Amino acid sequence: LEATAPNLQGDQKKFSAAARQRAVNYLERNLRKIEDAYELAIVAYALAISGSAEADLAYGKLMSVKKEEGGMVYWSRSPIKTNRVRYEYNRPFLEAKDYQDDDAMAVEATGYALITMFMVEGGGVTIIQDQIVQWLNTMRLGDGGFISTVDTIVAMEALVRYSYNSRIKDITDLTVEVDIPDSNMTHAFHITGDNIAQLQRIKVPNVWGHINIVATGAGQAIAQLDVNWGVDYEPFKDHPARDCFNLTVQEYFHGRNKSEIAIKSCFSWTR
């Protein structure tokens, strides 16, 4: 309602204003009952964007339920583990993101919390905002997005606001050197304010071994390793935290020598 208000005219504008005020009153009346981190993040954002007198109270409650993991800050209904680190020969290797319950909702809640921080506290970037952005970027998937559509939209808006307030575009002059010993190759990426939004990638010929990344200069960059493969061996298959989909395939043979096949596939959401 807040986002569409400037585009409305006549009776629609009047009805929208009344609806917004009633919604704000409802949220203010129930604010003290809310304990859930996901709900608090959305309510704090809504009260901040509407200029409510209770916005500071909601913001205070929101900050009181934040979670911390490995020096990073986030909001979630349940603890979310970031990338595990495995040590081999006393060297740390970052592992891929695990499938977890509530991770998409955690990204959405954290995105709303970061936007709310900028709205309540004003411009500039603090240490806690850096810690939030660091956590958000551990939740990215290989295609640059996050877990679902909604949380990706909210997280992207939060990160753009962070980028604007930290003036990343103005200060970035970064060289990232990628060394892949097992593929006998080294590649350097140069990132400036002019190409900061461009995805730069390199194909790794050999899928074994390790990758060393060294960044020098000023600015921030995200390095991601994306690995894709297909398996037909049950023990190696990825399994979700919960089975949400069901696929049943039935084959019907007919015709001469049963040379014709009709396939019926039924796909369903099981939750």
N, C-alpha and C positions, 0 to 999 in steps of 0.2 A: 504493500500500500504506500509506503514511503517513497519507493522508487518510481511509482507511476504517478504520484500526486502532481508533479509539475506539468504533466501532459493532459490533465483532465480539465473539463470546462463545465459550467452550468450545474445541473443537478448532480451529475456524477462527482464533481469536485466536492459538493456539499456532503453527499453521502459518504464519500471516501474519508473526509475529515472527521465525520462523526464516528465512523467505524474505527479509524485509527485511535481516536481518543478512548473509545470503549475498550479496544484491545490493550492499550497502555494501562488503563485503570485495572483491567483484569490481571495483567502481569504484575503490576505493583502490589495488588492485594494478595497475590499468591507467592510473591518472591520469597518470603521468609520460610515457606514450607519446602522450597526446592532444595534438594541435596544432591541430586544427580548431576555429575559434571557435564554431560552432554547437554542436558536441558538448561543448566546454568549458563553455558557458553552462548546458546542461542538467545536466551532471555536477556543476558547482559548486552549482547549486540543489539537486540531490538530496542531496549530502553535507551542505549547510547545514541542510536541513530535517530530516535524520536525526540531526543532532548529531554527525557524524563528527569524529574527531581530525584528519583530513586536510582539513577544510573550509577552513581558512585557507590551506593550500597551494594548493588548487584556486582559491580566490578570487584569490590572488596571480597564478597563471597566467592567469586570466581577465582581470585588469586589464592584463596585459602584451600582450594581443592586441587590445585595443580599437583602433578606427579613429576618425579625426577628419575632419570635413567642414564647412567654413564655421563653425568655432567650436562645432560640435555633436559629440557622442560616440555611437558605436554599435558593434555587433558584427556581423560578417558574413563569409561565406566569400570574397566578392569586393567590391570597392568599389561603393558605392551612391551615386548622385548625387541630391542634393536638388533642390528646385525651382530651375530656372534663372531668372536675372534678366536681363531685356532692357532696355536703355536707349534711350529715345526722347526727344529734346530734353532730354538730360541728366537725365531722370527715370527712376528704377528701377521696372520693372514685373515683378511676380512671375508666372512662367508655371506652367502646370499640371504635375502630376507625370508623369514619363515612365514607360513600361513598361520594366521591367528584370528580368533574371534574378536569382533569389535574393532578391528584395526581401521576399517573405513570410517566408522563413526568417530574414532579417535582423531583421525586426520581432519575430518570436518569440524569437530569441536575445537581442535587446536587452531585451525584456520580462523574460525570465528573469534576465538580468544585473542589471537594476534591482531586482527582488525580492530577489535574493541580496545585493545591497549593503545593503538595509535589514535583512536578517536577520543579516548578519555585523557591520555597523557600528552597529546599533541605530537609535534614533530620530533625528529632526532631518533637515535637508536641506542638502546641500553644493552647491557650484558645479557639480561634475561631474554630479550628479543632475539639476540644472536643465538642463544641456546634453543629457542623455539624453532627458528629457521633450520638450525642444524638437525633437530629431530625430524622436522617435516621432510627434509631431503633424504633421510634414511628410509622413508616410507615410499619413495618413488619406485616405480617399476621400470622395466627396460625401455619402454616406449616414451619415457619422459613424463607420463601421467601418473596418477595415483591409483588407488584400488578400485574405485567406482567413479561414475560420472559426477555425482553431486559433490563428493569430497574433493575431486580434482578441481572443480570450478571454484569452490570456496578457498582451497589451498592456493590456487594460482592467484586469486585476487589478493590474498594475504601476502604472498611473496612479492607481487608487483608493488604493493604499498611499502613493503620493507625495502625493496630496491630503490624506490623513489626517495624514501626518507634517509637512506644511507648513502645516497648519491653514488651508488656503485658504478653507474655508467660513466660518470665524470672521472673517476680515479683509476679505472681498470686499465692496467698495462701489464699483462701477465704472460709468462712463457711457461708452458707445461710440457715437460719432456717425458715421454713414455718409452720405457726400455723393456723389451721382450726378449730375454736371452735365448729362450728355447726356439724362437722363430728367427733369431739372429737379425733383429731389426730394432732401430731406434727412430722415433718420430717426435718432432717438436711442434706443438700448437702455440700460435701466438694469438692472444685474446686482447682486444682493445674495446673501447666504447663503441666503435663502429660495427664490430662483428660479434658483440657480446650475446646477441640473441640467436646467432646461427649455430645449428648443431654441427659439430665437427666430429668425424668418426674415422676410425682406422680398422681394417679387417685383420684379425689375428689368424694366420695360417694354421698354427698348431694349437690344439685345444688343451695341451698339458703345460705343466710348469707354472711359473708365476710372472707377474707384471709389476714393474717398479715405476712409480710415478713421482716426479719431483717438480714442484712449482716454485717459480721465482718471480719477484716483481710485486705489484700491488693489485688488489682486487680479490674477487671470489669466483671460483669455478666449481662445477660439479663433474666428477669423473665417474662413469658407470661402465660396468662390464656386463654385456648382454650375451647370454649363452642359450642357444636353442638346440633341441634334439628331440628325436622321436624314439619311443621305446615300445616294444610289444612283450616285454617280460614283466610280469605282475609285480615282483618284489621291488623293481626299480621305478615303478610308476609313482607320480605325485598323488597324494590323497588329501582332500580338503579336510578342515577341522570337522565339518559336518557335511553329510550328503544332502545336497539341496536339489539335485536334478536326477531324473530317472529316464533311461533310454531303453526301450524294448523293441527289438527287431525280429520280425517274423517273416519267413520265406515260404512262398507257395509255388510248387513246381507243377507245370501242366504242359499240354501240347504233346507232340510226337516225341517219344523217348524222354519226356519231361525236360525238353530243351528250352522251355520258356519259364522264366522266373518272375513272379510278382512279389515285391517286397513291401511290407507294411511296417512303418516305423512310428512309434508313439513316444513323444517327448513330453515330460511333465515336470512341473515344479512341485517338490514334495513337502515344502515347509508350510 
